[in-house]
Amino acid sequence: MKVRYLLILILMGLGALHLSSQDRKNLERKRKSLNYQIKKTSKLLQKTSSTRRATLEELKTLQQQINSRKELINIIHEEIKEIDEKAEEKKLVITALENDLEQLKLNYHQLLISVYKTQMTQSPTQLANLLINKDLNKSAQQWAYLKQLHRQRHQQVSYIQAVQQLLNDKVKSLDEEKLNKSKLLAEEHEQQDVLSESIAKKDEIIKSLKTKEAQLRQQIAKKEKAKQNLNKKIESVIRSEIAAVKKASRNYNSVQQNQSKQKSVKLSKDFVKNKGKLPMPVYKGRIVGHYGRQAHPVFEQVITENNGVDIKTTANASVKAVHAGEVVSVFTIPGYNKAVMLKHGDYYTTYSNLGQVSVKRGQKVQGKQKLGVVSKDAKTGNYILHFELWKGKNKENPSHWLR
């Protein structure tokens, strides 16, 4: 194999390894993120488990941790698979490099023999007189040949050193991969053990909670009624806003109508541009109740529906606007305490379960401006904000909008 072809193949291999290293880095980032989430839920579990009446909250937190551990184990599996695949590739590269090194050494040995034979056939005097030989053309050819042999010898030495270095690097890299795999396998076994313990604990909590079925079902019914009332109130406010816009447009002249429409379109576009980048409405918030239909954690046959997300936060946490807008309503709903509703063009955001409100209807607010403070749940002692996002009369999943 010519050396230039060898180097091309090596560079191609390095490029493939670089692309794979990006995948590995992404997996490592995910693994670190999941480990961080598991640490956070572990702290929450320590708090909730110390309060007997917080067992339902403990169950929800435990389920989140179980899901995180399962995802973490899958990520570890993917990382191990990546390591195994790259290890096989590196073994092939090492084998190829070893073969090439042997071939280079053989070529170098043959070259040395050629140099030796050439020098043995020429005495020092003959070598010195090559250029003053009567046949100058022949002398020049002999001299050029001798120089070429020496140049090739130096090139072969350089090639051998380069391939030897590459070979050493690949062997070292393979050893590192083996060590990483060993660490990941140990982490996987540890996570599997903890996961088994968590599942067993979850089953115990469910068994305990089922003994309070009547009380829990009463709480579910009460919560569902509060959700319906909140939903009706939001729909009512949106209908009123849409009607007000239509009424105003009838009273405006064509220039005012056009200006009002352009303003609304701009607000909507600005809001849409920030989809997936809107800030959390509370600092240090964590989603504990997800959007959509889902089975109750204890009674799987009971399906509940969440029109927004529930965000758990800390005591006295300030609630902030996720985007600039206008306060279109401030109201109170049993089960959700005080609520603030903002309009952002065609979009609406609602922040409920507030203990204090800092704004009033008709007020213009900026993004991240304080709207109020989250209230404390008298039964569990938790601080949970309920956040909803609508486009006109249609509900949106807030998780798709928040970063």
C-alpha positions in Angstrom: 0.0 0.0 0.0 1.3 3.4 -0.9 1.8 5.7 2.1 -0.5 8.4 0.8 -3.3 5.9 0.5 -2.6 4.8 4.1 -2.8 8.4 5.3 -6.0 9.1 3.4 -7.7 6.0 5.1 -6.4 7.1 8.5 -7.8 10.6 8.0 -11.2 9.2 6.9 -11.2 7.0 10.0 -10.5 10.0 12.2 -13.4 11.9 10.6 -15.8 9.1 11.3 -14.6 8.9 14.9 -15.1 12.7 15.3 -18.7 12.4 14.1 -19.2 9.5 16.6 -17.6 11.6 19.4 -20.4 14.2 18.9 -23.0 11.5 19.5 -21.1 10.3 22.6 -21.0 13.9 23.9 -24.7 14.2 23.5 -25.3 11.0 25.3 -23.0 12.1 28.1 -24.8 15.4 28.4 -28.2 13.6 28.7 -26.7 11.2 31.3 -25.5 14.2 33.4 -28.8 15.9 33.1 -30.7 12.8 34.2 -28.4 12.3 37.1 -29.1 15.9 38.1 -32.8 15.4 37.9 -32.6 12.3 40.0 -30.6 14.2 42.7 -33.3 16.9 42.8 -36.2 14.3 43.1 -34.2 12.5 45.8 -34.1 15.7 47.9 -37.9 16.2 47.4 -38.5 12.6 48.4 -36.6 13.2 51.7 -38.9 16.1 52.4 -42.2 14.5 51.4 -41.5 11.1 53.1 -41.1 13.0 56.4 -44.8 14.1 56.2 -47.4 11.3 56.3 -50.1 13.4 54.6 -47.7 14.0 51.6 -47.8 10.4 50.4 -49.6 11.2 47.1 -47.0 13.9 46.4 -44.3 11.4 47.3 -45.8 8.9 44.9 -45.7 11.4 42.0 -42.1 12.4 42.8 -41.1 8.8 43.1 -42.7 8.0 39.7 -40.8 10.8 38.1 -37.6 9.4 39.6 -38.4 5.9 38.3 -39.0 7.3 34.8 -35.7 9.2 35.0 -33.8 6.1 36.1 -35.3 4.1 33.3 -34.2 6.7 30.8 -30.8 6.9 32.4 -30.3 3.2 32.0 -31.3 3.4 28.4 -28.8 6.2 27.8 -26.1 4.1 29.5 -27.0 1.1 27.2 -26.5 3.4 24.2 -23.2 4.7 25.5 -22.0 1.1 26.0 -23.1 0.2 22.5 -21.2 3.2 21.1 -18.1 2.1 23.0 -18.4 -1.5 21.7 -18.8 -0.3 18.1 -15.9 2.2 18.3 -13.7 -0.4 20.0 -14.3 -2.9 17.1 -13.4 -0.1 14.6 -10.3 0.8 16.5 -9.2 -2.9 16.6 -9.5 -3.0 12.9 -7.5 0.2 12.5 -4.8 -1.2 14.9 -4.6 -4.4 12.9 -4.2 -2.4 9.7 -1.6 -0.1 11.2 0.4 -3.1 12.5 0.4 -4.7 9.1 1.4 -1.4 7.4 4.2 -1.0 10.0 5.5 -4.4 9.2 5.4 -3.7 5.5 7.2 -0.3 6.0 9.9 -2.0 8.1 10.3 -4.6 5.4 10.6 -2.0 2.7 13.1 0.0 4.8 15.2 -3.2 5.3 15.2 -3.8 1.5 16.1 -0.2 1.0 19.1 -0.4 3.3 20.3 -3.4 1.4 20.1 -1.5 -1.8 22.0 1.5 -0.4 24.6 -0.9 1.1 25.1 -2.7 -2.3 25.3 0.5 -4.2 27.9 1.9 -1.8 29.9 -1.3 -1.8 30.2 -1.2 -5.6 31.6 2.3 -5.5 34.9 3.1 -3.8 35.3 6.5 -2.1 37.5 7.6 -4.9 35.0 6.5 -7.6 32.2 8.3 -5.7 34.3 11.5 -5.6 35.1 11.3 -9.3 31.6 10.6 -10.5 31.0 14.2 -11.6 34.4 14.4 -13.5 33.8 11.2 -15.4 34.2 11.4 -19.1 30.6 10.2 -19.5 29.1 13.1 -17.5 25.5 11.9 -18.3 26.2 8.5 -16.8 27.9 10.0 -13.8 24.9 12.3 -13.2 22.5 9.4 -13.3 24.5 7.4 -10.8 24.8 10.4 -8.5 21.0 11.1 -8.7 20.2 7.4 -8.0 22.4 7.5 -4.9 20.8 10.7 -3.6 17.3 9.2 -4.3 18.2 6.1 -2.2 19.2 8.2 0.7 16.1 10.4 0.4 13.9 7.3 0.3 15.6 6.0 3.4 14.8 9.2 5.3 11.2 9.1 4.1 10.8 5.5 5.2 12.1 6.4 8.6 9.5 9.3 8.9 6.7 7.0 7.7 7.6 4.3 10.2 7.7 6.8 13.1 4.3 8.4 12.1 2.6 5.0 11.8 4.1 3.8 15.1 2.8 7.0 16.8 -0.7 6.5 15.3 -0.6 2.8 16.5 0.4 3.8 20.0 -2.4 6.5 20.1 -5.0 3.9 19.0 -3.9 1.4 21.5 -4.1 4.0 24.3 -7.5 5.2 23.1 -8.8 1.6 23.1 -7.6 1.1 26.7 -9.5 4.2 27.7 -12.6 3.0 26.0 -12.4 -0.3 28.0 -12.1 1.7 31.2 -15.1 3.9 30.3 -17.1 0.8 29.6 -16.2 -0.7 32.9 -17.4 2.4 34.7 -20.6 2.6 32.8 -21.4 -1.0 33.5 -20.9 -0.4 37.2 -23.2 2.6 37.1 -25.8 0.6 35.2 -25.8 -2.1 37.9 -26.1 0.5 40.6 -29.0 2.2 38.8 -30.8 -1.1 38.3 -30.5 -1.9 42.0 -31.9 1.5 43.1 -34.7 1.2 40.4 -35.8 -2.1 41.8 -35.9 -0.6 45.3 -37.9 2.5 44.0 -40.5 0.3 42.3 -41.0 -1.8 45.4 -41.4 1.4 47.4 -43.9 2.8 44.9 -46.0 -0.4 45.2 -46.0 0.0 49.0 -47.2 3.6 48.7 -49.9 2.7 46.3 -51.1 -0.1 48.6 -51.2 2.3 51.5 -53.0 5.0 49.6 -55.7 2.5 48.4 -56.7 2.1 52.0 -57.8 5.8 51.8 -59.7 5.3 48.5 -62.9 7.2 49.6 -60.9 10.2 50.7 -58.7 10.2 47.6 -61.7 9.9 45.2 -63.3 12.9 47.0 -60.2 14.9 46.5 -60.0 13.9 42.8 -63.7 15.0 42.2 -63.0 18.3 44.0 -60.0 19.0 41.9 -61.8 18.1 38.7 -64.6 20.5 39.5 -62.0 23.3 40.2 -60.4 22.5 36.8 -63.8 22.8 35.0 -64.5 26.1 36.7 -61.1 27.5 35.8 -61.6 26.3 32.2 -65.0 28.0 32.0 -63.6 31.2 33.3 -60.7 31.2 30.8 -63.1 30.5 27.9 -65.4 33.3 29.1 -62.6 35.8 29.2 -61.3 34.8 25.8 -64.9 35.1 24.3 -65.2 38.5 25.9 -61.9 39.6 24.4 -62.8 38.4 20.9 -66.2 40.1 21.1 -64.6 43.3 22.3 -62.1 43.3 19.4 -65.0 42.8 16.9 -67.0 45.6 18.5 -64.1 48.0 18.5 -63.4 47.2 14.9 -66.9 48.3 14.0 -66.4 51.6 15.7 -62.9 52.2 14.1 -62.4 53.8 10.8 -60.4 51.9 8.2 -57.0 53.4 9.3 -57.6 52.5 13.0 -58.8 49.0 12.0 -55.7 48.4 10.0 -53.4 49.7 12.8 -55.2 47.6 15.4 -54.9 44.5 13.2 -51.2 45.1 12.5 -50.5 45.5 16.2 -52.3 42.2 17.1 -50.5 40.4 14.3 -47.1 41.7 15.5 -47.8 40.7 19.1 -48.7 37.2 17.9 -45.6 36.9 15.7 -43.4 38.0 18.5 -44.9 35.4 20.8 -44.6 32.6 18.3 -41.0 33.5 17.6 -40.3 32.6 21.2 -41.9 29.1 21.1 -39.6 26.7 23.0 -37.7 29.7 24.4 -40.2 31.3 26.8 -38.8 31.5 30.4 -40.4 29.5 33.2 -43.0 31.7 35.0 -41.3 30.9 38.3 -37.6 30.8 39.3 -36.4 27.3 40.3 -39.6 25.7 39.0 -40.0 22.1 38.1 -43.0 20.6 36.2 -44.8 18.0 38.4 -48.1 17.9 36.6 -48.0 17.5 32.8 -50.4 18.6 30.1 -53.1 16.3 28.7 -55.0 13.1 29.7 -53.3 10.7 32.1 -54.1 8.0 34.5 -54.3 8.8 38.2 -51.1 7.5 39.9 -53.1 5.4 42.3 -56.4 4.6 40.5 -55.3 3.8 36.9 -58.9 3.5 35.7 -59.4 7.1 36.7 -58.4 9.4 33.8 -57.7 13.0 34.6 -57.0 15.9 32.2 -54.7 18.8 32.7 -55.3 21.9 30.5 -51.8 23.2 31.4 -48.9 22.3 33.6 -48.3 22.4 37.3 -45.0 23.8 38.3 -43.6 23.2 41.8 -41.5 25.9 43.3 -40.2 27.4 46.6 -41.9 29.5 49.3 -42.7 33.1 48.4 -41.7 32.4 44.8 -42.5 35.3 42.4 -44.6 34.6 39.4 -43.4 36.4 36.2 -44.9 37.0 32.8 -43.4 34.7 30.2 -43.8 37.4 27.6 -44.9 41.0 27.2 -48.7 41.4 27.1 -51.8 43.0 28.6 -53.6 41.9 31.8 -57.1 41.0 30.6 -58.4 39.5 33.8 -57.7 39.0 37.5 -60.0 36.6 39.2 -60.4 34.0 42.0 -61.4 30.3 41.5 -62.0 27.9 44.5 -59.2 25.3 44.3 -56.9 27.6 42.3 -56.9 30.7 44.5 -56.2 34.0 42.6 -55.3 34.0 38.9 -53.9 36.5 36.4 -54.6 36.2 32.7 -52.5 37.9 30.0 -53.1 38.5 26.3 -50.3 38.4 23.7 -52.0 39.1 20.4 -54.0 35.9 19.6 -52.4 34.1 22.5 -53.3 34.0 26.2 -51.4 32.8 29.3 -53.0 32.1 32.7 -51.2 32.0 36.0 -53.3 30.5 38.8 -52.9 29.4 42.5 -51.5 32.8 43.5 -51.6 34.0 47.0 -50.9 37.7 46.1 -51.4 39.6 42.9 -49.2 42.6 41.8 -51.0 43.7 38.7 -54.5 44.9 37.6 -56.8 44.5 34.6 -55.8 46.6 31.6 -52.2 47.0 32.7 -49.4 46.5 30.1 -46.7 44.2 31.4 -43.2 43.4 30.1 -41.7 39.9 29.9 -40.4 38.6 33.3 -42.4 41.3 35.1 -43.8 40.2 38.5 -47.5 39.3 38.5 -47.8 37.9 42.0 -46.6 35.2 44.5 -47.4 31.5 44.5 -49.7 30.4 47.4 -49.0 27.6 49.8 -51.2 24.4 49.8 -52.6 24.1 53.3 -52.7 20.3 53.1 -49.4 19.4 51.6 -47.3 22.5 52.3 -46.3 22.7 48.6 -46.0 25.8 46.4 -47.4 24.8 43.0 -48.3 27.3 40.2 -50.8 26.2 37.5 -49.9 27.6 34.1 -52.0 27.5 30.9 -51.4 28.7 27.4 -54.2 29.2 24.8 -54.3 30.3 21.2 -57.7 31.8 20.8 -60.2 29.2 22.0 -57.7 26.3 21.7 -55.5 24.9 24.4 -51.7 24.5 23.8 -49.2 22.3 25.6 -47.1 24.8 27.6 -44.2 22.4 27.7 -43.7 22.9 24.0 -43.3 26.7 24.6 -41.3 26.9 27.8 -37.5 26.3 27.7 
